[in-house]
């Protein structure tokens, strides 16, 4: 953890307290104005119930708006702090990964007798990593000036795309560091993090998004290029609020739209690469990570899964993410 993190949290907490104090001050000032108006204003004799109701609404409505603004500002400050902490953590992991820390054991030589499990996946198990072929072994034995990044095992890929649950989730942090050492995976991880953060800013949280299990064969079909009604059964999200929020952001927020299509393309390319040498079960497990849930949500909204909110956005999403 960065030594400056406590200071940042303190600064954010002080800012939230200042917003609260400002809200209280504005409320007291408004009530004082109302009191002065009641004392020195025109007489209210002859007003009926409707007049008193209008007067009461005129007093309460500004207070409600003030405290709605206070609540929104405090929530925004907290969300911004969490986003900055996540960005800083990812940056530190990337720096450590780029430093070239020696690994104690080769990643591709995982023993086949110990199947790789993916905790937190509802399917219970991610398929084990495939055995390296003889050609791969010969290629690995060559001494190259710039060796490629270590190939992630299925469990490591799952943890990297699911993001760490916190500073204590050391296994996920290790897997995320390995993923960030690969430039292609680093682009996907950053795009996924941006999408998840922006969706959370609108109240759409991946941990709360119900994504029922889908047939792994359908995910293989999708990774091979099928789109629309051919894979419509993958559109399993039924959270209307989440779908509406994502659709509104795609239509109304140009920055989010660009980030979302960038993320869709990179995740789609990952699925296309993995379909060549992986069991369909791995594709289905990746779809249950936090990144995979964001992909399913956006793919469903854009029409890649045959159930778009609008045809225009669906065409854009399918065309953008389908380009490999």
DRENFIVO-122391 format. One line per 10 residues: their letters; for each residue x, y, z of C-alpha. Coordinates in Angstrom, 3 decimals. Each point is the difference from the previous one (the first is absolute). Layout:
BEGIN
a = X Y Z  ...
***
This chain:
BEGIN
xxxxxxxxxx = 0.000 0.000 0.000  1.235 3.516 -0.838  1.097 1.997 3.047  -2.029 2.951 -1.293  -3.270 -1.945 -0.077  -1.005 0.988 3.586  0.603 3.665 -0.859  -2.110 -0.297 -3.133  -2.827 -1.625 1.950  0.230 2.745 2.630
xxxxxxxxxx = -0.162 2.684 -2.691  -3.055 -1.624 -1.563  -1.695 -0.313 3.387  0.698 3.663 0.732  -1.435 0.965 -3.377  -3.143 -2.035 0.716  -0.322 1.696 3.388  0.364 3.408 -1.658  -2.804 -0.863 -2.400  -2.143 -1.018 2.975
xxxxxxxxxx = 0.785 3.264 1.801  -0.816 2.027 -3.110  -3.321 -1.806 -0.321  -0.825 0.697 3.634  0.958 3.666 -0.395  -2.126 0.449 -3.116  -2.934 -1.702 1.728  0.266 2.278 3.042  0.266 3.069 -2.231  -3.099 -1.054 -1.903
xxxxxxxxxx = -1.960 -0.600 3.200  1.104 3.424 1.267  -1.266 1.619 -3.200  -3.286 -1.856 0.326  -0.316 1.188 3.604  0.681 3.614 -0.984  -2.539 -0.233 -2.782  -2.574 -1.442 2.395  0.618 2.820 2.517  0.224 2.992 -2.299
xxxxxxxxxx = -1.748 -1.189 -3.136  -3.596 0.690 -0.982  -2.744 -1.383 2.170  -1.231 -3.439 -1.001  -3.571 0.557 1.138  -2.649 -1.473 -2.196  2.227 -2.717 -1.453  -1.660 -3.362 -0.287  1.462 -3.473 0.363  1.387 0.141 -3.525
xxxxxxxxxx = 1.903 3.192 0.772  1.571 -1.461 3.124  0.919 -3.155 -1.940  1.762 2.051 -2.682  1.827 1.973 2.698  1.103 -3.199 1.743  1.253 -1.536 -3.250  1.898 3.217 -0.708  1.763 -0.349 3.343  0.786 -3.728 -0.138
xxxxxxxxxx = 0.883 -0.454 -3.688  3.183 2.146 0.079  1.170 -1.866 3.101  -0.555 -3.314 -1.755  1.966 1.192 -3.035  2.847 1.231 2.197  0.358 -3.332 1.789  -0.341 -1.941 -3.242  2.944 2.008 -1.313  1.926 -0.649 3.239
xxxxxxxxxx = -0.618 -3.745 -0.227  1.014 -0.076 -3.675  3.201 1.963 0.645  1.024 -2.234 2.929  -0.681 -3.144 -2.027  1.980 1.373 -2.940  2.985 0.771 2.230  -0.058 -3.518 1.437  -0.318 -1.589 -3.437  2.849 2.129 -1.329
xxxxxxxxxx = 2.185 -1.099 2.917  -0.720 -3.681 -0.681  0.731 0.443 -3.707  3.307 1.724 0.747  1.010 -2.745 2.434  -0.758 -2.681 -2.586  1.916 1.878 -2.688  2.974 0.443 2.335  -0.038 -3.680 0.926  -0.062 -1.051 -3.663
xxxxxxxxxx = 2.828 2.437 -0.793  2.147 -1.393 2.828  -0.642 -3.554 -1.154  0.933 0.905 -3.559  3.222 1.674 1.142  0.923 -3.055 2.021  -0.814 -2.282 -2.922  2.051 2.080 -2.444  2.955 -0.100 2.407  0.520 -3.599 -1.085
xxxxxxxxxx = -0.246 -1.802 3.331  1.295 -3.569 -0.424  -2.643 -2.647 0.397  0.817 -2.980 2.203  -1.505 -2.488 -2.450  -0.947 -0.026 -3.704  -3.654 0.782 -0.591  -0.531 -2.367 -2.934  1.256 -3.067 1.823  -2.915 -0.448 2.382
xxxxxxxxxx = -0.405 -3.708 0.867  -3.017 -1.530 -1.677  -0.733 -2.143 3.037  -1.193 3.026 1.981  -3.073 1.514 -1.674  -0.152 3.770 0.262  -2.968 1.275 1.953  -1.521 3.460 -0.116  -1.413 1.047 3.366  -2.915 2.419 -0.231
xxxxxxxxxx = -1.135 -1.476 -3.312  -3.455 -1.504 0.337  0.937 -2.789 -2.340  2.529 -1.135 2.585  2.894 -0.758 -2.333  1.940 1.586 -2.833  1.436 -2.525 -2.471  3.676 -0.834 0.601  2.647 1.568 -2.170  0.753 -2.045 -3.149
xxxxxxxxxx = 3.271 -1.914 -0.097  2.702 1.712 -2.050  0.714 -1.789 -3.253  3.457 -1.136 -1.093  0.221 2.948 -2.394  -0.833 2.365 2.846  2.688 -1.576 2.154  2.581 0.399 -2.763  -1.050 3.616 -0.512  0.227 0.697 3.734
xxxxxxxxxx = 3.533 -1.395 0.076  1.220 2.627 -2.485  1.879 2.897 1.565  -1.635 3.232 -1.167  1.047 3.515 0.823  -3.593 1.013 0.884  -1.909 -2.994 1.356  -3.797 0.293 -0.239  -2.159 0.406 3.079  -0.794 -3.205 1.854
xxxxxxxxxx = -3.144 -1.745 -1.188  -2.733 0.267 2.620  -1.619 -3.166 1.242  -3.828 -0.118 -0.065  -0.220 0.732 3.733  2.424 2.922 -0.285  -1.975 1.434 -2.905  -3.228 -0.361 1.982  1.411 1.803 3.048  1.511 2.779 -2.122
xxxxxxxxxx = -3.296 0.731 -1.775  -1.938 -0.221 3.257  2.260 2.599 1.724  1.192 -0.274 3.620  -2.607 0.219 2.756  2.401 2.141 2.031  3.612 0.389 1.132  -0.192 -3.362 1.793  -0.931 -1.901 -3.183  3.625 -0.816 -0.749
xxxxxxxxxx = -0.677 -2.762 -2.516  -2.166 2.271 -2.151  2.585 2.787 0.295  2.734 -2.390 -1.151  -2.099 -1.084 -2.979  -0.844 3.597 -0.844  3.704 0.890 0.062  0.730 -2.835 -2.420  -2.768 1.169 -2.329  1.229 3.602 0.044
xxxxxxxxxx = 3.447 -1.176 -1.078  -1.529 -0.897 -3.372  -0.746 3.132 -2.088  -3.121 -1.455 -1.609  -1.443 -1.215 3.282  0.935 3.300 1.658  -2.129 1.887 -2.537  -2.930 -2.327 0.668  0.385 0.278 3.788  0.096 3.805 -0.108
xxxxxxxxxx = -3.003 0.181 -2.319  -1.946 -2.391 2.237  0.926 2.013 3.090  -1.169 3.226 -1.659  -3.315 -1.557 -1.039  -0.653 -1.550 3.423  0.846 3.288 1.748  -2.218 2.097 -2.279  -2.903 -2.436 0.370  0.415 0.050 3.784
xxxxxxxxxx = -0.257 3.780 -0.154  -3.553 -0.465 -1.305  -0.882 -2.583 2.651  0.631 -3.098 -2.164  2.251 -2.290 2.049  1.339 -3.212 -1.508  -0.119 -1.828 3.349  -3.740 0.690 0.221  -0.777 -0.833 -3.631  -1.789 -3.346 -0.281
xxxxxxxxxx = 1.448 -1.922 -2.956  -1.514 -3.511 -0.248  2.121 -2.791 -1.418  0.039 -0.336 -3.771  0.861 -2.988 -2.163  3.802 -0.109 -0.505  -0.594 -1.206 -3.570  -1.729 3.302 -0.734  3.047 1.892 1.223  2.158 -2.085 -2.342
xxxxxxxxxx = -2.384 0.835 -2.838  0.194 3.686 0.916  3.809 -0.083 0.133  0.032 -1.591 -3.456  -1.893 2.987 -1.415  -3.721 -0.670 0.486  -2.049 3.098 0.807  -3.605 1.091 0.437  -2.762 -2.570 0.271  2.444 -2.890 -0.423
xxxxxxxxxx = 1.262 0.672 3.529  -3.085 1.726 1.421  -0.113 -2.456 2.913  3.155 1.663 1.348  -2.061 3.143 0.699  -0.792 -1.188 3.520  0.000 3.322 1.869  -3.511 0.953 1.123  0.873 3.019 2.145  -2.019 2.664 -1.808
xxxxxxxxxx = 1.555 2.835 2.009  3.535 -1.107 -0.877  -0.900 -0.449 -3.672  -1.669 3.409 -0.114  2.943 1.714 1.703  2.541 -1.614 -2.317  -2.102 0.877 -3.049  -0.392 3.606 1.113  3.753 0.304 0.565  0.755 -1.441 -3.437
xxxxxxxxxx = -2.363 2.488 -1.620  0.691 3.095 2.062  3.650 -0.266 1.076  2.469 0.104 -2.881  2.956 -0.794 2.252  -1.702 -3.085 1.428  -1.063 -1.111 -3.485  3.596 0.121 -1.246  1.308 -1.796 3.092  -2.749 -2.636 -0.211
xxxxxxxxxx = 0.639 -0.823 -3.673  3.754 -0.116 0.683  -0.646 -2.469 2.831  -2.407 -2.089 -2.096  2.574 -0.365 -2.772  2.803 -1.096 2.332  -2.147 -2.461 1.966  -1.385 -1.435 -3.243  3.547 -0.504 -1.298  0.948 -1.780 3.223
xxxxxxxxxx = -2.943 -2.378 -0.379  0.950 -0.624 -3.637  3.554 -0.885 0.992  -1.072 -2.308 2.799  -2.552 -1.893 -2.098  2.814 -1.474 -2.081  1.628 -1.975 2.814  -2.365 0.105 2.987  -2.985 -1.896 1.261  -3.310 1.902 -0.343
xxxxxxxxxx = -0.236 -0.189 3.783  2.816 2.560 0.239  -1.880 2.440 -2.233  -3.087 -0.348 2.187  2.084 0.483 3.157  1.606 3.165 -1.384  -3.482 1.350 -0.699  -0.745 -0.253 3.731  2.872 2.265 1.056  -0.655 3.666 0.705
xxxxxxxxxx = 1.452 0.831 -3.412  -2.096 -2.736 -1.606  -3.183 1.281 1.609  0.700 3.475 -1.333  0.582 -1.536 -3.431  -3.272 -1.940 0.130  -1.908 3.110 1.077  1.445 2.192 -2.749  -0.224 -2.720 -2.644  -3.663 -0.486 0.864
xxxxxxxxxx = -0.722 3.733 -0.151  1.848 0.516 -3.297  -1.740 -2.923 -1.715  2.972 -2.346 -0.329  -2.158 -2.582 1.773  -3.113 0.680 -2.043  -1.984 2.000 2.544  1.059 3.585 -0.498  -1.787 2.959 1.459  0.472 1.818 -3.313
xxxxxxxxxx = 1.002 -1.267 -3.389  2.389 2.842 -0.653  2.139 -0.596 3.032  -0.238 -3.749 -0.513  1.420 0.338 -3.480  2.834 2.202 1.216  0.851 -2.349 2.863  -0.111 -3.144 -2.115  2.065 1.587 -2.755  2.571 1.501 2.381
xxxx = 0.493 -3.018 2.241  -0.192 -2.503 -2.852  3.090 1.463 -1.716  2.954 -2.162 0.782
***
